[in-house]
Amino acid sequence: MTEATARWRWQRLALGLGGGSLLAACFVCTQFQVRYWQNSITLFSHAIQVTEDNALAQHNLGHALSLAGKQGEAIEHLDEAIRIRPGYSQAYFNRGSAYGVQGKVEQAISDYREAIRYKPDYEQAYCNLGKALALEGKLDEAQTNFLAALHCKPDYAEAHTKLGNVLVLQGKIREALEHLYAAVRIQPDYDEGQYFLGAALARQKQFGEAAGCFRAAIKANPDYASALNDLGWLLATCPDAQVRNVPEAIRCARRACELAGNAAPQYLDTLAVAQSEAGQLGEAMALTEKAIGEATAAGDSALAAELQAHLNLYRTGRSFTQGGSAAVPSSRR
């Protein structure tokens, strides 16, 4: 069982840009938000039409377009704002965020550096620069920028969380926990803070506290698929009988799968593992076959091979945890 719990994929970073995941180019908007952005786009488009060289209107229109998911158009207007007002730090920051959503990390890094050059106490720019650098694998430089953000704003929960993530990757778990605990003290309903504190605690085999953090993350954000998935994994495979809860694990894992359109192979695998622990081996095999198909279609042969090992185990009539070391995949979750 100890080997099985090592499967947890705690190396993942939630180091998104612009307040969300780097890969999250699509925004889920409430009707109110959509109306707000539409109204802002209309307002600032009109302002640009009736005024000349209006840097503020160009910036605000660019920002509204970015929030509406129209990154290309946003960048055009932010370019114009910077042309009109060189040294416009907020325009550099928001253009960097738009580049980040597009996955253009180098351009984002350049713009965040410019934002800081013109506004040396810009804590959000330091934090986003740290996230972008971490995505590039430049962990020491990322750490420096997160610390700079905290120097500007000591109660910056997101910067504490991102710094904690980097410290985990560097193997500095004790220091990481200090910052992750600080994040949730500052902002108890911060979903990412609770989630990554739970992940760090699970690495330390503090499973009960880890489960509590995952539940707090889900309470703050009921559609937090990663937290649902990882809580499901913990509850299905935990060696501590007081933490283990297979029915709840199945509920959490099923919801994570639904949120991902039943197409995320890792989430399908978690649900299959939980169902195997409930003795539902037929369902576990069907889900694992689907997960293998999704992984293969995505070109992830290593994950597909990992899942095939699970499928082979279920075909022998054993659950995941009954498989011992033979069922232990790599730490990819």
C-alpha positions as CSV (number, residue, x, y, z in Angstrom):
1,M,0.0,0.0,0.0
2,T,2.8,2.4,0.7
3,E,4.0,2.0,-2.8
4,A,0.6,2.5,-4.2
5,T,0.3,5.9,-2.4
6,A,3.5,6.9,-4.1
7,R,1.6,7.1,-7.4
8,W,0.3,10.5,-6.4
9,R,1.4,13.0,-9.0
10,W,2.4,15.9,-6.8
11,Q,4.9,17.3,-9.3
12,R,2.1,19.1,-11.1
13,L,2.3,22.9,-10.9
14,A,-0.7,25.2,-10.9
15,L,1.4,28.1,-12.2
16,G,-1.1,29.7,-14.5
17,L,-0.8,33.2,-16.0
18,G,-3.2,36.0,-15.7
19,G,-5.2,34.5,-12.8
20,G,-5.8,31.2,-14.5
21,S,-4.1,28.2,-16.0
22,L,-1.6,28.9,-18.8
23,L,-3.6,26.5,-21.0
24,A,-7.0,27.8,-20.0
25,A,-7.6,30.0,-23.0
26,C,-11.3,29.6,-22.6
27,F,-13.2,31.4,-19.9
28,V,-16.3,30.2,-18.1
29,C,-18.4,33.3,-17.7
30,T,-21.6,34.0,-15.8
31,Q,-24.3,35.9,-17.7
32,F,-23.5,39.0,-15.5
33,Q,-19.8,38.8,-16.5
34,V,-20.6,38.4,-20.1
35,R,-22.9,41.5,-20.0
36,Y,-20.2,43.4,-18.1
37,W,-17.5,42.6,-20.7
38,Q,-19.8,43.3,-23.6
39,N,-20.8,46.7,-22.1
40,S,-17.1,47.5,-21.4
41,I,-16.2,46.6,-25.0
42,T,-19.0,48.8,-26.4
43,L,-18.1,51.7,-24.1
44,F,-14.4,51.7,-24.7
45,S,-14.8,51.1,-28.5
46,H,-17.0,54.2,-28.6
47,A,-14.4,56.1,-26.5
48,I,-11.7,55.2,-29.1
49,Q,-13.9,56.3,-32.0
50,V,-14.6,59.8,-30.5
51,T,-11.2,60.5,-29.0
52,E,-7.6,60.5,-30.4
53,D,-4.6,58.7,-28.9
54,N,-6.6,57.6,-25.9
55,A,-4.2,55.3,-24.1
56,L,-6.6,54.6,-21.2
57,A,-9.5,53.6,-23.5
58,Q,-7.1,51.4,-25.6
59,H,-5.9,49.7,-22.5
60,N,-9.4,49.2,-21.0
61,L,-10.7,47.8,-24.3
62,G,-7.8,45.5,-24.6
63,H,-8.3,44.3,-21.0
64,A,-12.0,43.7,-21.6
65,L,-11.3,41.8,-24.8
66,S,-8.8,39.6,-22.9
67,L,-11.3,38.8,-20.2
68,A,-13.8,37.9,-22.9
69,G,-11.3,35.4,-24.3
70,K,-10.3,37.4,-27.4
71,Q,-6.6,37.5,-26.8
72,G,-5.5,38.5,-30.4
73,E,-7.8,41.5,-30.5
74,A,-6.8,42.4,-26.9
75,I,-3.1,42.4,-27.8
76,E,-3.7,44.8,-30.7
77,H,-5.3,47.4,-28.4
78,L,-2.7,46.9,-25.7
79,D,0.0,47.4,-28.3
80,E,-1.7,50.7,-29.2
81,A,-1.9,51.8,-25.5
82,I,1.8,51.2,-25.1
83,R,2.5,53.1,-28.3
84,I,0.6,56.1,-27.1
85,R,1.9,55.9,-23.6
86,P,5.4,54.4,-23.4
87,G,6.1,52.9,-20.0
88,Y,2.4,52.1,-19.3
89,S,3.1,49.4,-16.7
90,Q,-0.5,48.1,-16.5
91,A,-0.7,47.7,-20.2
92,Y,2.5,45.7,-20.3
93,F,1.1,43.5,-17.4
94,N,-2.2,42.8,-19.2
95,R,-0.6,42.2,-22.5
96,G,1.7,39.7,-20.7
97,S,-1.3,37.9,-19.3
98,A,-2.9,37.8,-22.8
99,Y,0.3,36.3,-24.2
100,G,0.3,33.8,-21.3
101,V,-3.2,32.6,-22.1
102,Q,-2.0,32.0,-25.7
103,G,0.8,29.9,-24.4
104,K,3.5,32.5,-25.5
105,V,5.5,32.3,-22.3
106,E,8.6,34.1,-23.6
107,Q,6.5,37.2,-24.7
108,A,4.7,37.1,-21.3
109,I,8.0,37.1,-19.4
110,S,9.3,40.0,-21.5
111,D,6.1,42.1,-20.8
112,Y,6.1,41.3,-17.0
113,R,9.7,42.4,-16.8
114,E,8.7,45.7,-18.6
115,A,5.8,46.2,-16.2
116,I,8.2,45.8,-13.2
117,R,10.8,48.1,-14.8
118,Y,8.2,50.9,-15.0
119,K,6.6,50.0,-11.6
120,P,9.1,48.4,-9.3
121,D,6.6,47.7,-6.5
122,Y,4.1,45.8,-8.9
123,E,3.5,42.7,-6.8
124,Q,1.1,41.1,-9.4
125,A,3.7,41.4,-12.1
126,Y,6.4,39.8,-9.9
127,C,4.0,36.9,-9.1
128,N,3.0,36.4,-12.8
129,L,6.6,36.6,-13.8
130,G,7.5,34.0,-11.2
131,K,4.7,31.7,-12.6
132,A,6.0,32.1,-16.2
133,L,9.6,31.4,-15.2
134,A,8.5,28.3,-13.3
135,L,6.7,27.1,-16.4
136,E,10.0,27.5,-18.2
137,G,11.8,25.4,-15.5
138,K,13.7,28.4,-14.1
139,L,12.8,27.7,-10.5
140,D,15.4,29.7,-8.7
141,E,14.5,32.9,-10.7
142,A,10.8,32.1,-10.1
143,Q,11.5,31.9,-6.4
144,T,13.2,35.2,-6.4
145,N,10.2,36.9,-8.0
146,F,7.7,35.3,-5.7
147,L,9.7,36.6,-2.8
148,A,9.8,40.0,-4.4
149,A,6.0,39.9,-4.7
150,L,5.8,39.1,-1.0
151,H,8.2,41.9,-0.1
152,C,5.7,44.3,-1.8
153,K,2.6,42.6,-0.3
154,P,3.3,40.2,2.6
155,D,-0.3,39.0,2.8
156,Y,-0.4,37.9,-0.9
157,A,-2.0,34.5,-0.7
158,E,-1.4,33.5,-4.3
159,A,2.3,34.4,-4.1
160,H,2.7,32.3,-1.0
161,T,1.0,29.4,-2.8
162,K,3.1,29.6,-5.9
163,L,6.3,30.0,-3.9
164,G,5.2,26.9,-1.9
165,N,4.8,25.0,-5.2
166,V,8.3,25.9,-6.3
167,L,9.8,24.9,-3.0
168,V,8.1,21.5,-3.2
169,L,9.6,21.0,-6.6
170,Q,13.0,21.9,-5.1
171,G,12.5,19.3,-2.3
172,K,12.2,22.0,0.4
173,I,9.0,20.7,1.9
174,R,9.3,22.3,5.3
175,E,9.8,25.8,3.8
176,A,7.0,25.0,1.3
177,L,4.6,24.2,4.0
178,E,5.3,27.4,5.8
179,H,4.2,29.4,2.8
180,L,1.2,27.1,1.9
181,Y,-0.1,27.4,5.5
182,A,0.4,31.2,5.3
183,A,-1.7,31.3,2.1
184,V,-4.7,29.6,3.7
185,R,-4.4,31.6,7.0
186,I,-4.6,34.8,4.9
187,Q,-7.4,33.5,2.7
188,P,-9.1,30.4,4.1
189,D,-11.4,30.1,1.1
190,Y,-8.6,30.2,-1.5
191,D,-9.2,27.0,-3.4
192,E,-5.7,26.7,-4.9
193,G,-4.0,27.4,-1.6
194,Q,-6.0,24.6,0.1
195,Y,-5.5,22.2,-2.8
196,F,-1.7,22.6,-2.9
197,L,-1.4,22.5,0.8
198,G,-3.2,19.2,0.7
199,A,-0.9,17.9,-2.0
200,A,2.2,18.9,0.1
201,L,0.8,17.2,3.2
202,A,0.0,14.1,1.3
203,R,3.7,13.9,0.2
204,Q,4.4,13.9,4.0
205,K,1.9,11.1,4.5
206,Q,-0.3,13.4,6.6
207,F,-3.3,12.0,4.9
208,G,-6.1,13.1,7.2
209,E,-5.1,16.7,7.1
210,A,-4.5,16.4,3.3
211,A,-8.1,15.2,2.9
212,G,-9.4,18.1,4.9
213,C,-7.5,20.5,2.6
214,F,-8.9,18.9,-0.5
215,R,-12.4,19.1,0.9
216,A,-11.8,22.8,1.8
217,A,-10.7,23.4,-1.8
218,I,-13.9,21.7,-3.1
219,K,-16.1,23.7,-0.7
220,A,-14.5,26.9,-2.1
221,N,-14.9,25.7,-5.7
222,P,-17.3,22.8,-6.1
223,D,-16.2,22.3,-9.8
224,Y,-12.4,22.1,-9.0
225,A,-11.8,18.9,-11.0
226,S,-8.2,18.4,-9.8
227,A,-9.2,18.6,-6.1
228,L,-12.1,16.2,-6.7
229,N,-9.8,13.8,-8.5
230,D,-7.0,13.8,-6.0
231,L,-9.4,13.6,-3.0
232,G,-11.0,10.6,-4.8
233,W,-7.6,9.0,-5.2
234,L,-6.6,9.5,-1.6
235,L,-9.9,8.2,-0.2
236,A,-9.7,5.1,-2.5
237,T,-6.0,4.2,-1.8
238,C,-5.1,5.6,1.6
239,P,-3.5,3.1,4.0
240,D,-5.2,4.8,7.0
241,A,-8.6,3.2,7.5
242,Q,-9.9,6.3,9.3
243,V,-9.3,8.3,6.1
244,R,-10.2,5.7,3.5
245,N,-13.7,6.1,2.2
246,V,-14.4,4.3,-1.1
247,P,-18.0,5.4,-1.6
248,E,-17.0,9.1,-1.3
249,A,-14.0,8.4,-3.5
250,I,-16.3,7.1,-6.3
251,R,-18.5,10.2,-6.0
252,C,-15.6,12.6,-6.2
253,A,-13.8,10.8,-9.0
254,R,-17.1,10.5,-11.0
255,R,-17.7,14.3,-10.7
256,A,-14.1,15.0,-11.8
257,C,-14.6,12.9,-14.9
258,E,-17.9,14.7,-15.7
259,L,-16.2,18.1,-15.4
260,A,-13.6,16.9,-17.8
261,G,-16.1,15.6,-20.3
262,N,-15.3,12.0,-19.4
263,A,-12.2,12.3,-21.6
264,A,-9.3,12.9,-19.1
265,P,-7.4,9.5,-18.8
266,Q,-6.0,10.2,-15.3
267,Y,-9.5,11.1,-14.0
268,L,-11.0,8.0,-15.6
269,D,-8.2,6.0,-14.0
270,T,-8.9,7.4,-10.6
271,L,-12.6,6.4,-10.9
272,A,-11.6,2.9,-12.1
273,V,-9.3,2.5,-9.2
274,A,-12.0,3.6,-6.7
275,Q,-14.5,1.2,-8.3
276,S,-12.0,-1.7,-8.2
277,E,-11.7,-1.0,-4.4
278,A,-15.5,-1.3,-4.2
279,G,-15.4,-4.7,-6.0
280,Q,-16.8,-3.2,-9.2
281,L,-14.2,-4.8,-11.4
282,G,-16.3,-4.9,-14.6
283,E,-16.9,-1.1,-14.4
284,A,-13.2,-0.6,-13.5
285,M,-12.1,-2.5,-16.6
286,A,-14.5,-0.6,-18.9
287,L,-13.3,2.7,-17.6
288,T,-9.6,1.7,-17.9
289,E,-10.1,0.6,-21.5
290,K,-11.6,4.0,-22.2
291,A,-8.7,5.7,-20.4
292,I,-6.2,3.8,-22.4
293,G,-7.9,4.9,-25.6
294,E,-7.8,8.6,-24.5
295,A,-4.2,8.4,-23.5
296,T,-3.2,6.7,-26.8
297,A,-5.1,9.2,-28.8
298,A,-3.2,12.0,-27.0
299,G,0.1,10.3,-27.8
300,D,0.9,9.6,-24.2
301,S,2.3,6.1,-24.5
302,A,3.8,6.0,-21.0
303,L,0.4,6.7,-19.4
304,A,-1.3,4.2,-21.7
305,A,1.2,1.5,-20.6
306,E,0.6,2.4,-17.0
307,L,-3.1,2.1,-17.4
308,Q,-2.7,-1.3,-19.3
309,A,-0.9,-2.6,-16.1
310,H,-4.0,-1.6,-14.1
311,L,-6.3,-3.3,-16.6
312,N,-4.3,-6.5,-16.5
313,L,-4.6,-6.4,-12.7
314,Y,-8.3,-6.1,-12.7
315,R,-8.6,-9.0,-15.2
316,T,-7.0,-11.2,-12.5
317,G,-9.9,-10.3,-10.1
318,R,-7.8,-8.0,-7.9
319,S,-8.3,-4.3,-6.9
320,F,-5.6,-1.7,-7.4
321,T,-4.3,-1.9,-3.8
322,Q,-4.4,-5.7,-3.9
323,G,-1.9,-5.5,-6.7
324,G,1.0,-4.2,-4.5
325,S,4.1,-3.1,-6.4
326,A,3.0,-4.7,-9.6
327,A,0.3,-2.1,-10.0
328,V,2.4,1.0,-9.1
329,P,2.5,3.5,-11.9
330,S,4.8,6.5,-12.3
331,S,4.1,9.7,-10.4
332,R,2.2,11.3,-13.2
333,R,-1.0,12.2,-11.4
